[in-house]
């Protein structure tokens, strides 16, 4: 199994419960760390500075297609009583011509854009493996004051239509489809092209729609120190397990538990391995209690 991650790392400032943490982040770093810790060959196609490159290489993540750039993405994540507020600045764009042909021959590709930096033509290019898209980086826009807002963008339609697996959180799914009914939102997203639609619901777990079934997976009750990156870890764990087992429910359980474990520390500190996830599933996570399957025709 070989997985390629496409997107830029970020410089993150996390503010929560009076604590401030400055760290590196972004979908590709959180996902890459999970995969590397799980012994799964992984590489990143993206752009960033020398510190980011050193971080990637020191974690055993392939960097042969990582391009140095002085323009890096930065996010401030402020967690308060009303939820998360974000401010950001964009990094460098990743053009279709900068993705090597070898990436399209990988078992799996995860497109983890953070702020509209990934050319959507990458997603519709011919490939031999599965391609998963995290919707967040295709619908985030910057207001004049740098605040991050969610808004449907025409580029997202191309991204959704070209992927095999689409993941969005509840707010992102509502921004795309116009409804806060997660089942209906999943149905509408599915009709746009992907074979599998995942809507993550924070501490409530996730819902998965495969065209026939609405699969509701509840999250285990674990301590939450910092929710940053949980969805990125979900992406990596789901994709890796789906490539291994070819089973949506098994992959969904792994993604949900991995995301839950990842929030126990600040930044990337608590990102688990697949082995740790399977141990929790064996010891504490009974699928017959945590999974509900309903018939739901697309």
RONU-469284 format. One record per residue (C-alpha): residue number from 0; x, y, z. Coordinates in steps of 0.2 Angstrom, whole numbers. Example, Ala and Ser with C-alpha at 12.3 -4.5 7.8 and 13.67 -1.06 7.14 Angstrom:
! residues 2
{i 0&east 62&north -22&up 39}
{i 1&east 68&north -5&up 36}
This chain:
! residues 298
{i 0&east 0&north 0&up 0}
{i 1&east 6&north 17&up -5}
{i 2&east -3&north 33&up -1}
{i 3&east 0&north 50&up -8}
{i 4&east -6&north 66&up 1}
{i 5&east -9&north 82&up -9}
{i 6&east -10&north 99&up 0}
{i 7&east 0&north 111&up 10}
{i 8&east 6&north 110&up 28}
{i 9&east 1&north 125&up 39}
{i 10&east 8&north 136&up 53}
{i 11&east -5&north 134&up 66}
{i 12&east -9&north 145&up 82}
{i 13&east -21&north 136&up 93}
{i 14&east -30&north 145&up 107}
{i 15&east -40&north 135&up 119}
{i 16&east -44&north 136&up 138}
{i 17&east -32&north 150&up 140}
{i 18&east -17&north 141&up 132}
{i 19&east -8&north 146&up 116}
{i 20&east 1&north 133&up 106}
{i 21&east 11&north 137&up 90}
{i 22&east 14&north 121&up 79}
{i 23&east 14&north 115&up 62}
{i 24&east -2&north 107&up 55}
{i 25&east -13&north 105&up 40}
{i 26&east -22&north 89&up 33}
{i 27&east -6&north 82&up 25}
{i 28&east 4&north 83&up 41}
{i 29&east -9&north 76&up 53}
{i 30&east -14&north 62&up 40}
{i 31&east 5&north 59&up 35}
{i 32&east 9&north 57&up 54}
{i 33&east -4&north 44&up 56}
{i 34&east 1&north 34&up 41}
{i 35&east 19&north 35&up 45}
{i 36&east 16&north 29&up 63}
{i 37&east 6&north 15&up 56}
{i 38&east 20&north 9&up 45}
{i 39&east 11&north 14&up 29}
{i 40&east 22&north 21&up 15}
{i 41&east 16&north 39&up 12}
{i 42&east 23&north 54&up 3}
{i 43&east 17&north 73&up 2}
{i 44&east 15&north 83&up -14}
{i 45&east 14&north 101&up -7}
{i 46&east 24&north 117&up -4}
{i 47&east 31&north 125&up 12}
{i 48&east 47&north 131&up 20}
{i 49&east 63&north 122&up 27}
{i 50&east 56&north 119&up 44}
{i 51&east 41&north 110&up 37}
{i 52&east 52&north 100&up 26}
{i 53&east 63&north 95&up 41}
{i 54&east 47&north 90&up 51}
{i 55&east 41&north 79&up 36}
{i 56&east 57&north 70&up 34}
{i 57&east 60&north 67&up 53}
{i 58&east 43&north 58&up 54}
{i 59&east 47&north 46&up 40}
{i 60&east 36&north 54&up 27}
{i 61&east 42&north 55&up 9}
{i 62&east 47&north 72&up 4}
{i 63&east 54&north 69&up -14}
{i 64&east 40&north 80&up -22}
{i 65&east 38&north 93&up -8}
{i 66&east 43&north 110&up -15}
{i 67&east 51&north 124&up -5}
{i 68&east 42&north 140&up -4}
{i 69&east 43&north 156&up 6}
{i 70&east 24&north 158&up 5}
{i 71&east 16&north 147&up 18}
{i 72&east -2&north 144&up 24}
{i 73&east -5&north 150&up 42}
{i 74&east -21&north 147&up 53}
{i 75&east -26&north 153&up 70}
{i 76&east -39&north 142&up 78}
{i 77&east -48&north 150&up 92}
{i 78&east -59&north 138&up 102}
{i 79&east -72&north 147&up 113}
{i 80&east -90&north 145&up 120}
{i 81&east -97&north 147&up 103}
{i 82&east -86&north 135&up 94}
{i 83&east -71&north 137&up 83}
{i 84&east -66&north 154&up 74}
{i 85&east -52&north 154&up 62}
{i 86&east -41&north 167&up 54}
{i 87&east -29&north 162&up 40}
{i 88&east -17&north 167&up 26}
{i 89&east -15&north 157&up 10}
{i 90&east 0&north 148&up 5}
{i 91&east 7&north 143&up -13}
{i 92&east -4&north 135&up -26}
{i 93&east -1&north 117&up -31}
{i 94&east -3&north 116&up -50}
{i 95&east -8&north 100&up -59}
{i 96&east 9&north 100&up -68}
{i 97&east 18&north 99&up -51}
{i 98&east 10&north 82&up -47}
{i 99&east 22&north 68&up -53}
{i 100&east 15&north 54&up -63}
{i 101&east 20&north 41&up -50}
{i 102&east 7&north 49&up -38}
{i 103&east -7&north 43&up -49}
{i 104&east -1&north 25&up -48}
{i 105&east -2&north 25&up -29}
{i 106&east -15&north 14&up -20}
{i 107&east -23&north 29&up -13}
{i 108&east -23&north 48&up -15}
{i 109&east -29&north 60&up -1}
{i 110&east -32&north 78&up -7}
{i 111&east -31&north 88&up 8}
{i 112&east -31&north 106&up 3}
{i 113&east -32&north 119&up 17}
{i 114&east -37&north 135&up 7}
{i 115&east -40&north 133&up -11}
{i 116&east -22&north 129&up -15}
{i 117&east -25&north 113&up -25}
{i 118&east -29&north 113&up -43}
{i 119&east -45&north 103&up -46}
{i 120&east -39&north 96&up -62}
{i 121&east -28&north 85&up -51}
{i 122&east -43&north 76&up -45}
{i 123&east -50&north 72&up -62}
{i 124&east -34&north 66&up -69}
{i 125&east -33&north 48&up -74}
{i 126&east -27&north 37&up -59}
{i 127&east -26&north 18&up -54}
{i 128&east -30&north 20&up -36}
{i 129&east -44&north 27&up -25}
{i 130&east -45&north 46&up -23}
{i 131&east -52&north 54&up -7}
{i 132&east -56&north 73&up -5}
{i 133&east -58&north 82&up 11}
{i 134&east -70&north 96&up 6}
{i 135&east -64&north 109&up 18}
{i 136&east -50&north 116&up 8}
{i 137&east -62&north 119&up -7}
{i 138&east -75&north 129&up 2}
{i 139&east -65&north 140&up 14}
{i 140&east -64&north 158&up 9}
{i 141&east -56&north 173&up 17}
{i 142&east -66&north 188&up 22}
{i 143&east -57&north 205&up 21}
{i 144&east -51&north 204&up 39}
{i 145&east -43&north 187&up 37}
{i 146&east -57&north 177&up 45}
{i 147&east -61&north 160&up 37}
{i 148&east -79&north 158&up 31}
{i 149&east -87&north 143&up 22}
{i 150&east -95&north 146&up 5}
{i 151&east -98&north 135&up -10}
{i 152&east -86&north 137&up -24}
{i 153&east -87&north 131&up -42}
{i 154&east -70&north 123&up -40}
{i 155&east -78&north 111&up -27}
{i 156&east -90&north 104&up -40}
{i 157&east -76&north 98&up -50}
{i 158&east -67&north 91&up -35}
{i 159&east -83&north 82&up -29}
{i 160&east -87&north 75&up -46}
{i 161&east -70&north 68&up -49}
{i 162&east -67&north 59&up -32}
{i 163&east -71&north 41&up -26}
{i 164&east -73&north 46&up -7}
{i 165&east -79&north 63&up -1}
{i 166&east -77&north 69&up 17}
{i 167&east -85&north 85&up 24}
{i 168&east -90&north 89&up 42}
{i 169&east -108&north 95&up 46}
{i 170&east -105&north 113&up 44}
{i 171&east -96&north 110&up 27}
{i 172&east -109&north 99&up 21}
{i 173&east -123&north 112&up 25}
{i 174&east -113&north 125&up 16}
{i 175&east -112&north 115&up 0}
{i 176&east -130&north 107&up 0}
{i 177&east -140&north 121&up 9}
{i 178&east -148&north 109&up 21}
{i 179&east -143&north 104&up 39}
{i 180&east -152&north 87&up 38}
{i 181&east -136&north 76&up 37}
{i 182&east -145&north 62&up 28}
{i 183&east -152&north 73&up 15}
{i 184&east -135&north 82&up 14}
{i 185&east -126&north 66&up 11}
{i 186&east -139&north 61&up -3}
{i 187&east -136&north 77&up -12}
{i 188&east -117&north 76&up -11}
{i 189&east -118&north 58&up -17}
{i 190&east -128&north 63&up -32}
{i 191&east -113&north 75&up -37}
{i 192&east -102&north 60&up -41}
{i 193&east -93&north 51&up -27}
{i 194&east -96&north 33&up -23}
{i 195&east -94&north 36&up -4}
{i 196&east -99&north 51&up 6}
{i 197&east -94&north 54&up 24}
{i 198&east -100&north 68&up 35}
{i 199&east -91&north 69&up 52}
{i 200&east -100&north 75&up 67}
{i 201&east -87&north 79&up 79}
{i 202&east -90&north 71&up 96}
{i 203&east -105&north 62&up 89}
{i 204&east -95&north 52&up 77}
{i 205&east -100&north 51&up 58}
{i 206&east -112&north 46&up 45}
{i 207&east -108&north 37&up 29}
{i 208&east -118&north 35&up 13}
{i 209&east -114&north 23&up 0}
{i 210&east -129&north 25&up -12}
{i 211&east -139&north 12&up -3}
{i 212&east -135&north 13&up 16}
{i 213&east -134&north 27&up 29}
{i 214&east -122&north 21&up 41}
{i 215&east -121&north 30&up 58}
{i 216&east -105&north 27&up 68}
{i 217&east -105&north 34&up 86}
{i 218&east -88&north 40&up 93}
{i 219&east -81&north 33&up 109}
{i 220&east -81&north 45&up 124}
{i 221&east -63&north 51&up 126}
{i 222&east -55&north 66&up 134}
{i 223&east -54&north 81&up 122}
{i 224&east -39&north 93&up 124}
{i 225&east -38&north 100&up 106}
{i 226&east -50&north 95&up 91}
{i 227&east -38&north 103&up 78}
{i 228&east -34&north 90&up 65}
{i 229&east -46&north 77&up 70}
{i 230&east -54&north 76&up 53}
{i 231&east -37&north 75&up 45}
{i 232&east -33&north 60&up 55}
{i 233&east -50&north 53&up 51}
{i 234&east -46&north 54&up 33}
{i 235&east -30&north 45&up 34}
{i 236&east -37&north 31&up 45}
{i 237&east -52&north 29&up 34}
{i 238&east -43&north 28&up 18}
{i 239&east -30&north 16&up 24}
{i 240&east -42&north 4&up 32}
{i 241&east -54&north 5&up 17}
{i 242&east -39&north 1&up 5}
{i 243&east -35&north -14&up 17}
{i 244&east -52&north -21&up 21}
{i 245&east -63&north -14&up 7}
{i 246&east -77&north -12&up 20}
{i 247&east -85&north 5&up 23}
{i 248&east -91&north 0&up 41}
{i 249&east -74&north -6&up 47}
{i 250&east -65&north 9&up 39}
{i 251&east -78&north 21&up 47}
{i 252&east -75&north 13&up 64}
{i 253&east -56&north 15&up 62}
{i 254&east -58&north 33&up 56}
{i 255&east -70&north 38&up 70}
{i 256&east -59&north 30&up 84}
{i 257&east -43&north 37&up 77}
{i 258&east -50&north 55&up 76}
{i 259&east -56&north 53&up 94}
{i 260&east -39&north 47&up 100}
{i 261&east -31&north 62&up 91}
{i 262&east -40&north 75&up 101}
{i 263&east -32&north 70&up 118}
{i 264&east -17&north 81&up 116}
{i 265&east -12&north 98&up 108}
{i 266&east -8&north 99&up 90}
{i 267&east 0&north 83&up 83}
{i 268&east 5&north 76&up 100}
{i 269&east -9&north 63&up 101}
{i 270&east -10&north 57&up 83}
{i 271&east -11&north 38&up 85}
{i 272&east -6&north 23&up 75}
{i 273&east -17&north 10&up 67}
{i 274&east -11&north -2&up 80}
{i 275&east -17&north 9&up 94}
{i 276&east -34&north 12&up 85}
{i 277&east -37&north -7&up 83}
{i 278&east -32&north -10&up 101}
{i 279&east -46&north 3&up 107}
{i 280&east -58&north -5&up 95}
{i 281&east -54&north -22&up 103}
{i 282&east -55&north -17&up 121}
{i 283&east -68&north -3&up 121}
{i 284&east -78&north -1&up 105}
{i 285&east -92&north -14&up 102}
{i 286&east -97&north -11&up 84}
{i 287&east -115&north -18&up 88}
{i 288&east -117&north -4&up 100}
{i 289&east -109&north 10&up 90}
{i 290&east -115&north 6&up 72}
{i 291&east -133&north 9&up 66}
{i 292&east -136&north 5&up 47}
{i 293&east -152&north 11&up 38}
{i 294&east -158&north 8&up 21}
{i 295&east -157&north 25&up 11}
{i 296&east -158&north 25&up -8}
{i 297&east -148&north 38&up -17}
